[in-house]
Structure formats: C-alpha cells, structure tokens
Amino acid sequence: MSDSDRVITTNRRAFHDYFIDDRFEAGIVLTGTEIKSLRAGRISLADGYARILNDEAFLENVHIAPYEQGARENPEPLRRRKLLLHRAQIRDLFRTVRQKGFTIVPLRVYLTKGRAKVELGLARGKKQYDKRQAIAERDARRDIERTVNSRIRGRNESRG
C-alpha cells in the first residue's frame, strides 16, 4: 500500500480473533452505487470472509450500506462480491485453506487511484486463552508507557 491510498475501513475484530500469517491485495467488483457508498465510508468488515468457489474468489458477508441517492439500482447490502486475483493466487489460497484449516478474512478496504482494493489475510483462529494473553500483553505495554511518560514528565517539571 502506498502513501496515496485512502483507507476506508479496517477490520479490528480480525486482529483480535485471528493470527494473521500472510497478507495480499485483491480488487473488488462493485456496482456504481456500492462504490459511492464505500467512498462515504459506509462499509462493515466485521463478519466478512473470502471463499473460493469454482476457481473464483468471492467476498462474503461484508455489509455495504445502500447509497441514499441510488433509488432502485441499490444491490443487496450483504451480497457476494467477486474478488480480482490471479489464477495462481486463487489456486494457492485454495490449497492452503483446504489443507491447513486457515480462513481468508478481509483486513481493510482502501482506494488506490480510484479503485477499491481489499487487503486479505490468511488467518488462523485464536483460542480464548490466546485472546486473553494478547489483552494482558497490551495492558502491560500501556502500563510501562504510562510509567515511563510520568517519570519523564516529573523530571522535566523539577528542572523548570
């Protein structure tokens, strides 16, 4: 992803529920009203996943809200959307998902040169104790940063 890309949304839940082993980019086939709604930020990746059917990749269960000005042209918000990937990438993903128990989850959606892209992650599910451990590590890092910052502030105030 380059600096000129505009991130529309990030799937924070995916990072909480999964270990992300690999990442890759795919284009999304959207209708005109869907891209307008996406540019307005009206998309949710929370329960989304990618599936491979008949040598094609699809994004499923991703909610793109209907565009308000798009009268009857609005498609179903949770419809299946085709992903644009190379045939070799699809084949490799299919083998990995089928053999090793991985799943493909959308991590974020962004615009590149006016085109909608999705960053997909090859993910393994976390167990409950893994989630608790991740939360404990994050809290410990925050406590350490808080302590260091308060000592630095205290040192600067005593000099002043």
For each residue, the residues with C-beta under 8 A, 3 or more apart:
1: 5 25 110 112 119
2: 5 112
3:
4: 112 113
5: 1 2 110 111 112 117
6: 110 111
7: 10 108 109 110
8: 38 39 41 43 108 109 110 111 116
9: 41 43 44 45 108 109
10: 7 45 107 108
11: 14 15 45 46 48 105 106 107 108
12: 15 16
13: 16 17 45 46
14: 11 17 18 20 45 105 106 107 121 123
15: 11 12 18 20 107
16: 12 13 126 131 134
17: 13 14 125 126 131
18: 14 15 103 105 121 123 124 125 126
19: 123 124 125 126 130
20: 14 15 23 105 107 121 122 123
21: 102 121 122 123 124
22: 121 122
23: 20 107 119 120 121 122
24: 85 89 119 120 122
25: 1 117 118 119 120
26: 50 57 83 84 85 117 118 120
27: 83 84 115 116 117 118
28: 59 81 82 83 84 109 116 117 118
29: 81 82 83 84
30: 34 35 38 64 81 116
31: 34 35 73 75
32: 35 36 70 73
33: 36 37 66 67 70 73 74 75
34: 30 31 37 38 64 67 75
35: 30 31 32 38 39 116
36: 32 33 39 40 67 69 70
37: 33 34 40 42 43 64 65 66 67 70
38: 8 30 34 35 41 42 43 64 109 116
39: 8 35 36 111
40: 36 37 67
41: 8 9 38
42: 37 38 64 65
43: 8 9 37 38 62 63 64 65 109
44: 9 47 48 62 63
45: 9 10 11 13 14 48 62 106 107 108 109
46: 11 13 63
47: 44 61
48: 11 44 45 59 60 61 62 105 106
49: 59 60 61 103 104 105 106
50: 26 57 58 59 60 83 104 105 106 120
51: 57 58 60 104
52: 55 56 57 58 90 93 94 97
53: 56 58
54:
55: 52 87 90 91
56: 52 53 82 83 90
57: 26 50 51 52 82 83 85 90 93 104
58: 50 51 52 53 80 81 82 83
59: 28 48 49 50 62 80 81 82 83 106 118
60: 48 49 50 51 80 81
61: 47 48 49 78
62: 43 44 45 48 59 78 81 106
63: 43 44 46 77 78
64: 30 34 37 38 42 43 77
65: 37 42 43 77
66: 33 37 70 74 77
67: 33 34 36 37 40 70 74
68:
69: 36
70: 32 33 36 37 66 67 73 74
71: 74
72:
73: 31 32 33 70
74: 33 66 67 70 71
75: 31 33 34 79
76: 79
77: 63 64 65 66
78: 61 62 63
79: 75 76
80: 58 59 60
81: 28 29 30 58 59 60 62
82: 28 29 56 57 58 59
83: 26 27 28 29 50 56 57 58 59 118 120
84: 26 27 28 29
85: 24 26 57 89 90 93
86: 89 90
87: 55 90 91
88: 91 92
89: 24 85 86 92 93
90: 52 55 56 57 85 86 87 93 94
91: 55 87 88 94 95
92: 88 89 95 96
93: 52 57 85 89 90 96 97 104 122
94: 52 90 91 97 98
95: 91 92 98 99
96: 92 93 99 100 102 122
97: 52 93 94 100 102 103 104 122
98: 94 95
99: 95 96
100: 96 97
101: 124
102: 21 96 97 122 123 124
103: 18 49 97 123 124 125
104: 49 50 51 57 93 97 120 121 122 123
105: 11 14 18 20 48 49 50 120 121 123
106: 11 14 45 48 49 50 59 62 109 118 119 120 121
107: 10 11 14 15 20 23 45 118 119 120 121
108: 7 8 9 10 11 45 118 119
109: 7 8 9 28 38 43 45 106 116 117 118 119
110: 1 5 6 7 8 116 117 119
111: 5 6 8 39 114 115 116 117
112: 1 2 4 5 115 117
113: 4
114: 111
115: 27 111 112
116: 8 27 28 30 35 38 109 110 111
117: 5 25 26 27 28 109 110 111 112
118: 25 26 27 28 59 83 106 107 108 109
119: 1 23 24 25 106 107 108 109 110
120: 23 24 25 26 50 83 104 105 106 107
121: 14 18 20 21 22 23 104 105 106 107
122: 20 21 22 23 24 93 96 97 102 104
123: 14 18 19 20 21 102 103 104 105
124: 18 19 21 101 102 103
125: 17 18 19 103
126: 16 17 18 19 130 131 134
127: 130 131
128: 131 132
129: 132 133
130: 19 126 127 133 134
131: 16 17 126 127 128 134 135
132: 128 129 135 136
133: 129 130 136 137
134: 16 126 130 131 137 138
135: 131 132 138 139
136: 132 133 139 140
137: 133 134 140 141
138: 134 135 141 142
139: 135 136 142 143
140: 136 137 143 144
141: 137 138 144 145
142: 138 139 145 146
143: 139 140 146 147
144: 140 141 147 148
145: 141 142 148 149
146: 142 143 149 150
147: 143 144 150 151
148: 144 145 151 152
149: 145 146 152 153
150: 146 147 153 154
151: 147 148 154 155
152: 148 149 155 156
153: 149 150 156 157
154: 150 151 157 158
155: 151 152 158 159
156: 152 153 159 160
157: 153 154 160
158: 154 155
159: 155 156
160: 156 157
